[in-house]
Amino acid sequence: MSDEDSLRREVFLLAYHLHWSPDAVLDLPAPERRGYLRLLQDQLEREQQAMRTP
């Protein structure tokens, strides 16, 4: 995946799930943006796990 594709994916995920504008996501410093992305991915994994656990 190219750097451009990775950035586009990061912007999409954060904007879509957190209801942030793409510009707001792009205004974040890269380390902060990636930190939010990790938090989002962790949350989504927890939610998926909870749906699988009876």
C-alpha positions as CSV (number, residue, x, y, z in Angstrom):
1,M,0.0,0.0,0.0
2,S,1.4,3.4,-1.0
3,D,1.9,6.2,1.5
4,E,-0.9,8.1,-0.2
5,D,-3.3,5.1,0.2
6,S,-2.3,4.7,3.9
7,L,-3.0,8.4,4.5
8,R,-6.3,8.2,2.7
9,R,-7.3,5.1,4.8
10,E,-6.4,6.9,8.0
11,V,-8.4,9.9,7.1
12,F,-11.4,7.9,6.0
13,L,-11.4,5.7,9.2
14,L,-11.1,8.7,11.6
15,A,-13.5,10.9,9.7
16,Y,-16.1,8.2,9.3
17,H,-16.1,6.7,12.8
18,L,-15.4,9.9,14.8
19,H,-17.4,12.2,12.6
20,W,-14.5,14.5,12.1
21,S,-13.9,16.4,8.9
22,P,-11.1,15.2,6.6
23,D,-9.4,18.6,7.1
24,A,-9.5,18.2,10.9
25,V,-7.9,14.8,10.6
26,L,-5.2,16.1,8.2
27,D,-4.5,19.0,10.6
28,L,-3.4,16.6,13.3
29,P,0.3,15.8,13.6
30,A,1.0,12.4,12.1
31,P,1.9,10.7,15.5
32,E,-1.3,12.1,17.1
33,R,-3.4,11.0,14.1
34,R,-1.9,7.5,14.3
35,G,-2.5,7.4,18.0
36,Y,-6.2,8.1,17.5
37,L,-6.2,5.4,14.8
38,R,-4.8,2.9,17.2
39,L,-7.4,3.7,19.8
40,L,-10.1,3.4,17.2
41,Q,-8.8,0.1,16.0
42,D,-8.6,-1.2,19.6
43,Q,-12.2,-0.1,20.2
44,L,-13.5,-1.8,17.1
45,E,-11.7,-5.0,18.0
46,R,-13.2,-4.9,21.5
47,E,-16.7,-4.4,20.0
48,Q,-16.2,-7.3,17.6
49,Q,-15.0,-9.5,20.4
50,A,-18.0,-8.6,22.5
51,M,-20.4,-9.5,19.7
52,R,-18.7,-13.0,19.4
53,T,-18.8,-13.7,23.2
54,P,-22.1,-15.0,24.4
